[in-house]
Amino acid sequence: MKQLTFPILASIFLVGCGPSKMPSNWSGSNSASNAGMEMRGSGFGSMAEAIRSGNIPPEAILTTVYFGFDKYTVDSKERAKLDAISGQAQNTKIIIAGYTDQFGTEEYNLGLSDRRAQSVREYLVKLGSTETNVEVLALGEQEADKNASGRDSGSKDRKAIVVDANYSGPIRSGASKPVAPAASSGSAPAPVSAL
């Protein structure tokens, strides 16, 4: 009997920790209107809706952090971007929207985008941001270039965008892609908007 106990426990552990595990904040819906976010506090709603619909005002974007293929740890080159905005992030509510390229299953990409956004969140909290003022929005491949044909061509889609949820300027309606601030040297290029 003892010989069977270890394999059974190991199987249960592996099933619960596999790569298909859904994000911790996933709402259970695949619709774009509420994919990947469960609100804990107030003050995030209108900006979260703008992010979900792809209408992030460029002025509300604090920074964009890029990731390697199938990676979610903030690279040392990208940490400088977060260090630069840490003071601003400590004084406002922010939403971190995680994205992936089109490679992988929808479920896997949703989980990966959550891990990317959570990684940025953890880094900002270590720098002094208050946990309750930072929300995560996992969007998976929602904004991915469906024409990307390889790992290099999808690099601009592997990102987390840090957005000021208290931005009070106009938010355009319609389906426009978010514009990222100019990328610093050594990072992936800024997204190219379609004409």
Beta strands, then each sheet from edge to edge (+ up, - down):
strand 1: 61-66
strand 2: 94-98
strand 3: 134-138
strand 4: 159-164
sheet 1: 1+ 4- 2+ 3+
end
